[in-house]
């Protein structure tokens, strides 16, 4: 009887281990958003894929209610 319980316990353990799904941990990067209140005088307005961006300081910016934020163009 002890042998039957031992064998069934081992089989249950082995069979359930094959059903484990391996996942990668998700890393959440909290980026600090810096708002620029006013675009400088030498800014340029550019349209990329039908969207309006502001180019200054060597980066593209998008206008929001709080000011301008840096965006990556893909």
C-alpha positions, 0 to 999 in steps of 0.5 A, a space after each residue: 500500500 505504501 508503495 502504491 501511494 509513493 508511486 502515485 505521488 511521484 507520477 503526479 509530481 512528474 506529470 504536473 511539472 511538464 505543464 508549467 509555462 515558462 515566462 520571462 519577467 516583465 520589466 517596467 521602465 519608469 521613464 522620467 518625462 520632462 515637459 518643456 513649457 515653451 518651444 524656442 524661437 528657432 524650432 521647426 514644425 515638421 510633418 512625419 507620417 501625417 503627424 505634426 512634430 516640433 524639431 529643436 535641440 536636435 530632437 523631435 517633440 510633441 505638443 501636449 497640454 502641459 508643454 512639449 515632450 521628447 518623442 522617438 520617431 519610428 
